[in-house]
Amino acid sequence: MAVNPIEMQKNLGGVSYPASKDEIVRQAKEHGAGKEVMDALASMPDKEYDSPAAINKEVGRDS
C-alpha cells in the first residue's frame, strides 16, 4: 500500500504523542483523510505510537 507520508501527516495534525491507534485513526478521520490513508492506519497494530515517524515506519512495512 503506497501512501504518501506527507499526505498522511497532514491528516494527523493535532495528534498528541504518544497516541493510541484509535486516537490516530480518529484524528485522521476528522481531518478528512482519504480511503488510502484510512486503510493504511486501520491496518497498523493496535499499540501506542510515540511520533509521526513511528506511524510512517509502521505504514511503510506494508508496502
N, C-alpha and C positions, 0 to 999 in steps of 0.2 A: 504494500500500500504506500504509494508515493504521496506523502503530504508535505506541502511546503512549510518548513519550520517557521518562517517569518509570518505566514498567514495564520498558522496555529497560535503563535504567541500573541498576535493581535487580538485573537479571540479570548485570550487568557488574562487580559489586562485587569488588574484589581485583585488577582488571587493573592492571598496572604500565605506565604510558605512558612513552615511545612503545611501542605494541604493534602487532604484525602482525595482519592479518585473521585468520589461523589461530589466533593466541592469543586474540583476541576471541571468535571463534566457539566455541572450546574452553571458555573461561570461562563463556560464556552457557549452554552445554550442561550444564556441571557445576552451574550454579545453577538448572537446571530450566526454562530458557526455553521458552515455548510455540512452536508452529509458526510463528505470525505473526512473532515476533521472530527466530527462527532463519532463516526465509526472507529477511527483510529484511537480516540480517547476511550471509547467504550471497551476496546479490546485490551487495554492496559491491565496489568494485575491490580487487584484491589489492595492498595497499600498507600502509605504516605509518601509524598514526593517533596523534596526539600528545595527544589529550584526549577526554573523553566528548562534548564539544561537536562535535568533528570527526566523530565517528560519527553523532551526531544530524543534522548537516548533510548527510552523505552519504546516510543513510537517507531523509531528507526530500526529496531530489531525485527519488525515485521516485514520490512522491505525486501 
